[in-house]
Structures are given as C-alpha cells and as structure tokens.
Amino acid sequence: MNIALILTKKYPNTEWVLNGDDYSGLEWLSDFVKPTEKELEELWPEVQYETELDAVKFSRHSAYIAPGGSDAVFMKYQRGEATEQEWLDAVEAINEANPYPVKEEK
C-alpha cells in the first residue's frame, strides 16, 4: 500500500507529512478528519487501478502520436497514401501492446 499516493489522489487539498512508509508515520495537519489505516487500505486497490490505467492511457497516447504511430498512418489515410484498414490495424497494434489493467471486484 502506498499511503502517500492514496492521500494525494483521494484527499486533495489536505496537508500531511509521512515519515517513512507506515501509517504510524502519518502526521495529519489538515482540519479534515484523518483517515484511518483501514480506510486507506480499502482505497488502495482503487488507487492502484487508477494509477495503472493512467499509465496505460499515457503509453497509448504517446504511441498514437509518435512518428510512425497510428496518427501518422491516419494522416496518410486522409491523403490517400494508406488504407483505412492500415490505420485501424495500427491503432489495434498499439492497444494490444498496451492493454488496460483488469479491475478487481470487491
């Protein structure tokens, strides 16, 4: 469990200090009620999934816009220099190389 990541994503606009990686090192500085360790543990799978999903979206986007990526193939398709299927195949190849993470159900 990454306490700092959970707090950053799920408790925006709060102030805290984390000494080490353990809940016992969490010093809560905000007026909001400090989350319990159990609450943070329950949020971890969701935060972990969101973080993995963001990474995949970034990777896909980078691949789409890269020289020779699917956007370049799309522009060739628009100019009649490539087929629609070549463009669709380029998109599919990028998506298959960067699969979305599987969200675990509770």
Backbone bond lengths (Angstrom), bond angles and torsions (degrees), N, CA, C in turn:
res aa  C-N    CA-C-N  psi(-1)  N-CA   C-N-CA  omega(-1)  CA-C   N-CA-C  phi
1 M - - - 1.463 - - 1.525 108.21 -
2 N 1.320 115.74 133.35 1.454 122.26 179.10 1.530 108.02 -106.48
3 I 1.318 115.98 95.95 1.456 121.56 -175.07 1.526 111.38 -61.58
4 A 1.319 117.09 -43.77 1.465 120.32 -178.78 1.531 111.17 -61.17
5 L 1.315 117.10 -41.37 1.462 120.91 179.47 1.527 110.91 -65.60
6 I 1.312 116.98 -42.85 1.472 120.93 178.27 1.524 110.15 -60.29
7 L 1.323 116.06 -48.42 1.465 119.69 -178.35 1.522 111.52 -63.73
8 T 1.320 116.92 -39.14 1.457 120.91 179.99 1.524 111.37 -64.68
9 K 1.331 116.63 -42.64 1.466 120.58 -176.59 1.529 113.53 -81.35
10 K 1.314 117.35 -38.55 1.465 120.15 -171.13 1.528 114.73 -104.15
11 Y 1.317 116.78 -11.69 1.459 120.35 179.31 1.530 109.60 -129.57
12 P 1.349 115.90 61.11 1.460 118.55 -179.86 1.531 109.87 -65.72
13 N 1.303 115.43 156.71 1.470 121.63 177.56 1.526 112.66 63.22
14 T 1.325 116.81 25.60 1.460 120.55 172.50 1.517 108.08 -114.23
15 E 1.315 115.12 158.50 1.461 120.11 178.70 1.513 108.86 -117.66
16 W 1.316 114.49 135.53 1.444 120.97 -178.74 1.523 109.04 -160.59
17 V 1.321 115.76 163.30 1.455 122.95 175.05 1.516 106.81 -130.78
18 L 1.322 116.31 135.05 1.464 120.43 178.88 1.520 108.20 -119.98
19 N 1.301 115.80 113.83 1.460 122.17 176.51 1.520 107.91 -96.10
20 G 1.339 115.72 105.45 1.458 120.36 -176.34 1.516 110.41 89.05
21 D 1.325 114.80 -159.94 1.470 120.64 -177.54 1.524 112.28 -112.21
22 D 1.299 117.61 6.35 1.466 122.26 -171.79 1.526 110.61 -105.11
23 Y 1.316 116.01 147.18 1.467 121.39 179.09 1.527 112.04 -56.15
24 S 1.315 116.60 -32.59 1.469 120.16 -179.51 1.533 111.46 -63.62
25 G 1.334 117.48 -19.27 1.457 120.85 178.59 1.519 113.64 -92.16
26 L 1.339 117.02 7.27 1.465 120.93 -178.98 1.522 110.16 -86.11
27 E 1.313 115.14 116.27 1.467 121.24 175.07 1.518 107.08 -106.32
28 W 1.307 116.88 116.73 1.458 122.95 -175.40 1.517 109.17 -91.11
29 L 1.327 117.70 124.16 1.453 122.59 -175.39 1.524 112.99 -110.91
30 S 1.321 117.63 -6.68 1.461 122.15 -176.21 1.515 111.58 -89.59
31 D 1.344 114.34 162.99 1.457 120.65 176.57 1.523 111.77 -74.87
32 F 1.350 116.30 -21.88 1.459 120.17 177.88 1.522 109.58 -64.40
33 V 1.305 115.81 155.81 1.460 120.81 178.82 1.531 109.47 -67.53
34 K 1.303 116.12 132.77 1.466 122.08 179.48 1.526 108.87 -66.50
35 P 1.329 117.63 129.57 1.466 119.53 178.12 1.531 110.17 -68.33
36 T 1.303 114.97 148.36 1.464 119.27 177.72 1.525 109.37 -78.91
37 E 1.311 115.12 163.93 1.457 119.43 177.17 1.520 110.39 -61.60
38 K 1.323 116.66 -38.39 1.470 121.23 178.83 1.529 110.79 -62.63
39 E 1.327 117.48 -41.98 1.469 120.78 178.43 1.529 110.81 -61.59
40 L 1.326 116.26 -40.64 1.462 120.06 178.85 1.523 110.82 -67.24
41 E 1.321 116.86 -40.69 1.474 120.75 178.11 1.523 110.91 -61.51
42 E 1.330 117.11 -37.75 1.462 121.12 179.77 1.527 111.46 -69.92
43 L 1.326 117.38 -29.96 1.461 121.22 179.76 1.529 112.86 -81.08
44 W 1.330 117.37 -21.17 1.458 120.92 -173.52 1.531 114.40 -55.52
45 P 1.338 120.66 -47.96 1.473 118.64 -179.83 1.535 112.82 -58.42
46 E 1.312 117.00 -39.24 1.467 121.38 179.13 1.529 111.01 -65.97
47 V 1.328 116.95 -44.64 1.461 121.40 179.74 1.532 110.04 -65.88
48 Q 1.304 116.36 -41.22 1.462 121.06 178.92 1.534 110.13 -61.37
49 Y 1.324 116.86 -45.79 1.466 121.34 178.11 1.534 110.63 -61.33
50 E 1.334 117.11 -47.43 1.460 120.84 -178.91 1.529 111.40 -60.47
51 T 1.325 116.11 -38.63 1.461 121.05 179.80 1.526 110.49 -66.80
52 E 1.330 116.84 -44.28 1.460 121.17 177.79 1.530 110.79 -64.27
53 L 1.321 116.90 -40.71 1.460 121.61 179.10 1.525 110.84 -63.61
54 D 1.321 116.91 -43.62 1.464 120.64 177.77 1.523 111.19 -60.28
55 A 1.325 116.46 -39.92 1.469 120.71 179.92 1.529 110.97 -64.87
56 V 1.329 117.28 -40.91 1.463 120.90 178.78 1.530 110.30 -66.67
57 K 1.321 116.70 -43.15 1.466 119.90 178.94 1.526 110.40 -60.36
58 F 1.324 117.06 -41.66 1.464 121.24 178.58 1.529 110.55 -63.95
59 S 1.329 116.42 -44.59 1.469 120.56 179.77 1.522 111.29 -62.53
60 R 1.323 116.43 -43.95 1.467 119.81 179.08 1.526 110.51 -62.36
61 H 1.312 116.11 -47.19 1.465 120.06 -178.87 1.528 110.63 -59.95
62 S 1.324 116.05 -44.36 1.466 120.18 178.82 1.522 111.38 -60.32
63 A 1.323 115.93 -40.36 1.468 120.12 179.53 1.532 111.37 -70.20
64 Y 1.336 116.60 -36.99 1.471 119.41 179.20 1.526 110.75 -61.11
65 I 1.331 116.60 -45.05 1.470 120.25 -172.67 1.526 113.33 -89.92
66 A 1.320 118.36 -6.39 1.468 121.79 179.70 1.525 110.26 -63.53
67 P 1.342 116.95 151.61 1.473 118.59 173.37 1.532 109.00 -55.49
68 G 1.285 116.90 128.61 1.459 120.68 -177.10 1.521 113.36 84.48
69 G 1.327 117.54 -1.09 1.467 121.45 178.18 1.519 111.14 -76.59
70 S 1.309 115.38 -175.93 1.468 119.33 -174.99 1.524 112.77 -64.78
71 D 1.334 118.10 -29.69 1.464 118.85 177.20 1.527 110.77 -64.70
72 A 1.328 116.36 -39.01 1.469 119.93 177.89 1.529 110.67 -65.14
73 V 1.322 116.13 -40.12 1.463 120.01 177.94 1.528 109.59 -65.90
74 F 1.322 116.54 -37.73 1.466 120.26 177.73 1.527 111.05 -61.64
75 M 1.327 116.06 -42.46 1.472 118.91 178.66 1.528 110.65 -63.84
76 K 1.326 116.68 -38.25 1.473 119.82 175.79 1.524 110.15 -63.76
77 Y 1.332 116.08 -40.41 1.467 120.88 177.63 1.531 109.96 -61.04
78 Q 1.328 116.79 -42.78 1.459 120.89 179.52 1.532 111.68 -62.74
79 R 1.337 116.29 -32.40 1.473 120.37 -179.82 1.528 112.01 -88.63
80 G 1.336 117.26 -0.87 1.462 120.77 179.96 1.514 113.11 82.24
81 E 1.321 118.01 15.53 1.459 122.66 -178.68 1.527 112.64 -96.82
82 A 1.312 116.85 -6.14 1.465 122.74 177.62 1.522 107.57 -146.85
83 T 1.308 115.43 161.24 1.466 119.12 179.07 1.522 110.22 -90.54
84 E 1.312 114.16 162.08 1.461 119.02 175.57 1.525 109.87 -60.35
85 Q 1.324 117.65 -37.96 1.460 121.18 -179.23 1.529 111.24 -64.74
86 E 1.325 117.48 -36.32 1.465 119.72 176.74 1.528 110.95 -62.78
87 W 1.322 116.03 -41.14 1.463 120.29 176.89 1.527 110.52 -64.00
88 L 1.333 116.97 -48.12 1.467 120.82 -179.83 1.533 111.00 -61.62
89 D 1.321 116.59 -38.11 1.470 120.66 177.66 1.530 111.07 -64.87
90 A 1.336 116.71 -37.65 1.468 120.31 178.50 1.526 110.59 -65.15
91 V 1.318 116.49 -42.47 1.467 120.83 177.65 1.528 109.79 -62.99
92 E 1.309 117.00 -46.63 1.463 121.55 -179.32 1.529 111.28 -61.10
93 A 1.312 117.50 -41.19 1.461 121.01 179.82 1.531 110.89 -62.27
94 I 1.320 116.57 -41.46 1.469 120.54 178.26 1.528 110.34 -65.94
95 N 1.320 116.02 -44.56 1.470 119.61 -179.61 1.521 111.77 -64.00
96 E 1.326 117.21 -39.27 1.462 120.36 179.13 1.527 111.39 -69.06
97 A 1.317 117.04 -32.79 1.467 120.57 178.49 1.522 112.02 -75.53
98 N 1.323 116.64 -17.30 1.469 122.49 -178.59 1.525 109.76 -131.21
99 P 1.338 117.71 70.23 1.467 119.91 -176.22 1.529 111.86 -71.55
100 Y 1.316 114.24 148.06 1.458 119.22 175.30 1.527 109.89 -67.40
101 P 1.329 117.34 145.83 1.459 119.42 176.97 1.523 110.34 -69.03
102 V 1.308 115.58 156.66 1.461 121.12 178.11 1.518 108.19 -89.67
103 K 1.321 115.50 127.40 1.459 120.01 179.56 1.510 109.00 -84.67
104 E 1.319 114.75 122.70 1.470 119.72 179.79 1.515 109.14 -78.91
105 E 1.302 115.39 131.73 1.465 121.18 177.61 1.515 109.36 -84.70
106 K 1.316 115.26 145.80 1.475 119.71 -179.74 1.495 111.78 -75.92
